[in-house]
Amino acid sequence: MTDERIFNFNAGPSALPLKVLQEIQGSFLNFAGSGMSITEISHRSGYFDDVINDAVDRAKRLLKLDDRFHVLFLQGGASLQFAMMPMNFLKEDDSADYVNTGTWSTKAIKEVQILNKNYRVAASSEDKDFSYIPKDIKFSADAAYVHLTSNNTIKGTQYHQFPDTEGVPILCDMSSDIFSRPLDMDKFGMIYAGAQKNLGPSGTCMVIIRRDMLDRVDKTLPSMLKYTTYSSKNSMYNTPPCFGIYTIDLVLKWIEEEMGGLEEMETYNIKKADILYDFIDSNTFYRTTAEKYSRSLMNVTFRCPTADLEKKFIITATEKGLGGLKGHRSVGGCRASIYNAATMEGVNALVEFMDVFAKENS
Ligand SMILES: *Cc1c(COP(=O)(O)O)cnc(C)c1O
């Protein structure tokens, strides 16, 4: 128990910028002079129109999107997208290329299998326990799309360059690194992200989709499973996740106005990750688990010499106000998730703690 806010390294849901939380707190009972909370306002009101339109505009400005792109908000998390992509884009004779870089990619592939659609695993890093991002991948020229996971939250790997798919649209799960860096959007037919890692609370999934992908949507699908339902109604065919969209808007405002945009955000993220990786590399007690060229700037995965020491590490860190450092239950070890909202102060405190812990337990 603590009365203080801790340094939060949770993988998801994860830390939000303090400024954003304070803004929510300050306006929670009376949003924009409406006399109502944002959680009490009609999604058909002018108040909410302003919120969703501001969120869309900010997303477009930050990613420098031209008007081919639609910014949508869906429910069902990133996991529903795993099924919606093949349902919407794979007709009978079509096939998609998937790159398998870990748990989330594997789950995306599983949904294509369930739907009995055609696919090919164009590359996989399963041979080395998903510790790297495959290079020199040969994609099928006639694939309907290529699916990638930009940042592998569990294994701590990330694409630092996206492959050349020679015009085949990339559909990319960016749940754990969206808005952490600038993107060349020309390569992407669609990007999507469950909000709870780098954008806001759980319950909202942001989908950014290009017009030519919308033209391909299977029109026989139920309304809620078709991207066109969302694009034609500004994500308000039914009641959208209002509080999630409101929080995302504030987070995007924070990136734009406090951090200075995505170039600056990336510089800050690189600095934080470098501090942590440089420390681990210079220390013999800890070791990282990802190949150096594939290391994630968002999820730093590492091990202590033994599983017992890892347990002690996590307990001791928690006592010192450093939370969320346990690796994913499927892999064990330790993981520091340092998304956009993680502060340099928190990273420095973590390194200081790791140094002392290593000395005391070597
Ligand atoms: C957390 C995560 C998911 C799952 O997101 P949900 O919103 O819980 O469905 C999918 N992909 C990646 C890369 C993730 O980190």
The ligand as a MOL file (V3000), in Angstrom:
LIG
                    3D

  0  0  0     0  0            999 V3000
M  V30 BEGIN CTAB
M  V30 COUNTS 15 15 0 0 0
M  V30 BEGIN ATOM
M  V30 1 C -1.5940 -6.4290 -25.8090 0
M  V30 2 C -1.4390 -6.7520 -27.2510 0
M  V30 3 C -2.4820 -7.3120 -27.9980 0
M  V30 4 C -3.8130 -7.6810 -27.3790 0
M  V30 5 O -4.5930 -6.5570 -27.2540 0
M  V30 6 P -6.1070 -6.6560 -26.7040 0
M  V30 7 O -6.5260 -5.2240 -26.8300 0
M  V30 8 O -6.0490 -7.1610 -25.3090 0
M  V30 9 O -6.8660 -7.5560 -27.6140 0
M  V30 10 C -2.2860 -7.5520 -29.3300 0
M  V30 11 N -1.1050 -7.2750 -29.9250 0
M  V30 12 C -0.0740 -6.7400 -29.2460 0
M  V30 13 C 1.1960 -6.4400 -29.9490 0
M  V30 14 C -0.2080 -6.4700 -27.8880 0
M  V30 15 O 0.8170 -5.9400 -27.2030 0
M  V30 END ATOM
M  V30 BEGIN BOND
M  V30 1 1 1 2
M  V30 2 1 2 3
M  V30 3 2 2 14
M  V30 4 1 3 4
M  V30 5 2 3 10
M  V30 6 1 4 5
M  V30 7 1 5 6
M  V30 8 2 6 7
M  V30 9 1 6 8
M  V30 10 1 6 9
M  V30 11 1 10 11
M  V30 12 2 11 12
M  V30 13 1 12 13
M  V30 14 1 12 14
M  V30 15 1 14 15
M  V30 END BOND
M  V30 END CTAB
M  END
